[in-house]
């Protein structure tokens, strides 16, 4: 297996935990998002950069960026639909 290439992360989220509000105070299942996945979401969905620009910013390949973004979006969608908490690690 190839060694993992280091990613350049310029965004440091102020908030690292999100949980749904419910009428009952219960423990929610948790979904963990990696710091690099949040960076990918920020660059693509908030700053509206194209995937090539995003990949260059993070100093990774475009296919790697695509996989990372796809995984992050899947985790966020699952947490929203299932009512899970989201932790940024």
C-alpha positions in Angstrom: 0.0 0.0 0.0 1.3 3.5 -0.9 2.0 5.9 1.9 -0.7 8.5 2.5 0.1 11.9 1.1 -0.1 14.7 3.6 -3.0 17.1 3.0 -2.8 20.9 3.3 -5.6 22.1 5.7 -6.1 25.8 6.0 -9.5 25.8 7.7 -9.7 25.1 11.4 -13.4 24.7 12.5 -14.4 26.7 15.6 -17.3 24.2 16.3 -16.4 20.5 16.4 -19.7 18.9 17.5 -23.3 19.2 16.2 -26.2 17.3 17.7 -29.9 17.3 16.8 -32.4 18.9 19.2 -35.1 16.6 20.3 -37.9 16.8 22.9 -36.3 14.0 24.8 -32.8 14.3 26.1 -31.3 11.1 24.7 -27.9 10.1 23.6 -27.7 10.2 19.8 -25.6 7.9 17.7 -22.5 9.7 16.4 -20.9 10.2 13.0 -17.3 11.3 12.8 -16.0 13.6 10.1 -12.3 14.0 9.5 -10.8 17.5 9.5 -9.8 17.0 5.9 -13.4 16.0 5.0 -14.7 19.3 6.5 -12.0 21.2 4.5 -13.3 19.5 1.3 -16.9 20.5 2.0 -15.9 24.0 2.8 -13.8 24.4 -0.4 -16.4 22.8 -2.8 -19.8 23.7 -1.3 -19.1 26.9 0.6 -16.4 28.6 -1.6 -17.8 27.0 -4.8 -14.4 26.1 -6.2 -14.2 23.4 -8.8 -12.7 20.0 -7.8 -9.4 20.7 -9.5 -8.9 24.0 -7.6 -9.9 22.2 -4.4 -7.4 19.4 -4.9 -4.7 21.9 -5.7 -5.5 23.9 -2.5 -5.2 20.7 -0.4 -2.2 19.4 -2.4 -3.8 16.1 -3.4 -5.0 14.6 -6.6 -8.4 15.4 -8.0 -9.6 11.7 -7.8 -8.5 11.7 -4.1 -10.4 14.9 -3.5 -13.5 13.5 -5.2 -13.5 10.4 -3.0 -13.0 12.5 0.1 -15.9 14.8 -0.8 -18.2 12.0 -1.7 -17.5 10.3 1.7 -18.0 13.5 3.6 -21.3 14.2 1.9 -22.5 10.7 2.6 -21.7 11.0 6.3 -23.5 14.3 6.6 -26.6 13.1 4.7 -26.7 10.0 6.9 -26.4 12.0 10.1 -29.1 14.5 9.0 -31.6 11.8 7.9 -31.0 9.4 10.8 -30.7 12.2 13.5 -27.1 11.4 14.5 -24.7 13.8 16.0 -21.7 14.9 14.0 -18.2 15.1 15.5 -15.3 16.7 13.7 -12.0 14.8 14.5 
